[in-house]
Amino acid sequence: MKYKKVAIWLAFLTIVICAVISLVFLANRAGVFRNNSTSANSLDGPETLSIDYFQPLQGTSMFIATVEQEQDWAPRISGRWFSFDYGFSVRNLLFLDGNTLDSHYLFPTNENYIVDTTQFPSPNSYQEAQTIVVKWLVYQIIHRDTNSDGAINSDDSVNIAISNADGQNYLELIENVSAIYGMDILDEHYLVLAYKIGGNYFASKIDLNLQSIVETKEVQTIP
């Protein structure tokens, strides 16, 4: 009987230890995933930046590399952007001309957060990718902590900007976008963008050659 009680206590103690280990593991995981937000205060303090590998822009002599704020790598699926994000760590872009070896940055400082950069035209297949000549880049940029929660993350609004493939002629066209629901080229140089500002949905047609909004209409909401 005595041994039976000891066995029961040992089994109970084992369960408690396993429970504590599980809680510690889950707490550590939660801490890692919170690192996908960047502290807004880091804009004012010292930080370590590094340049990533250069990637070619199809059909051009240009190469592009990200300038990233070093932090723990913790990938997370962002439902708002319908893609993977990596902690909102990209602070600038570095362009390199393969012909002249000249280089320049998209921004003169590293105070911004580049959420996404999309190349246009974009290929629909591997075969098409071999003949594509990238002409424009469309950016999603966060300038500040727009909701004042102390972090830069997917809850902050972005500005939509465009430039040539070499990063020149950068221009911001739409501000305070809370969500993007799709964008693609309609024909040779018109970009159609569906997005949300506040509680309203919009669609805009953008002339990429002229870097201007041709037309914007409010999209009907759910009846």
C-alpha positions, 0 to 999 in steps of 0.5 A, spaced: 500 500 500 505 504 501 509 503 495 502 504 491 502 511 494 509 513 492 507 511 485 501 515 485 505 521 488 511 520 483 506 520 477 502 526 480 509 530 480 511 528 473 504 531 471 506 537 474 513 538 471 511 536 464 505 542 465 510 547 467 515 545 462 509 546 457 507 553 460 515 555 459 515 553 452 509 556 450 511 563 453 517 563 450 514 562 443 509 567 445 515 572 446 518 570 439 512 571 435 511 578 439 518 580 436 514 581 429 512 588 431 518 593 431 518 598 437 516 605 435 521 607 440 527 604 436 526 610 431 530 614 436 535 609 439 541 606 436 540 600 431 544 595 427 542 595 420 545 590 415 545 590 407 542 583 404 544 580 398 543 583 391 537 580 387 537 582 379 531 586 376 528 582 370 530 585 363 534 590 366 541 592 368 539 593 376 540 589 382 536 591 388 538 589 396 534 590 402 537 594 408 534 591 414 534 592 422 537 586 425 532 582 430 530 575 431 527 572 425 520 569 426 516 569 420 508 570 421 502 569 416 499 576 416 492 575 414 492 583 412 497 582 407 496 575 404 503 574 405 509 572 410 512 578 413 519 578 417 518 582 423 517 589 419 525 590 419 526 592 412 528 600 412 531 602 406 533 599 399 539 599 395 540 599 388 546 597 384 547 599 376 550 593 373 553 597 367 556 603 371 556 600 378 553 606 380 549 605 387 544 609 390 538 608 396 531 609 395 531 614 401 536 618 404 535 616 411 533 609 414 527 612 418 521 608 414 519 601 414 518 598 407 512 593 408 512 590 401 515 592 394 512 589 388 515 589 381 511 591 374 510 588 369 509 581 373 510 575 370 504 569 370 509 563 369 516 561 369 516 562 361 513 569 361 518 571 366 524 570 361 521 575 357 519 580 362 522 587 363 521 590 369 519 598 369 516 600 375 516 598 383 510 599 387 511 600 395 507 599 401 511 604 406 510 605 413 512 612 416 510 612 423 506 608 428 499 610 426 495 607 431 500 609 437 500 602 440 508 603 441 510 598 435 510 598 427 506 592 425 500 590 420 496 594 424 499 601 422 497 604 415 501 604 409 502 609 404 502 607 396 508 609 392 511 608 385 518 609 382 522 607 376 525 600 376 532 603 378 528 607 384 528 614 381 522 618 381 519 616 387 512 618 389 507 617 394 500 617 391 495 614 396 496 615 404 493 612 410 491 605 407 489 600 412 488 594 407 490 592 400 485 587 396 489 586 390 493 590 384 495 588 377 496 591 371 490 592 366 494 593 360 501 596 358 501 601 363 495 602 368 495 599 375 488 597 378 489 597 386 483 595 390 484 598 398 481 600 404 482 607 408 478 607 414 471 603 413 471 605 406 473 601 400 476 604 394 479 602 387 484 606 383 487 606 376 494 609 376 498 611 370 505 608 371 508 612 366 505 619 368 505 617 376 498 619 377 492 617 379 487 617 373 481 615 377 478 613 383 471 610 385 468 608 392 467 600 392 460 598 394 460 594 401 456 588 403 449 590 402 
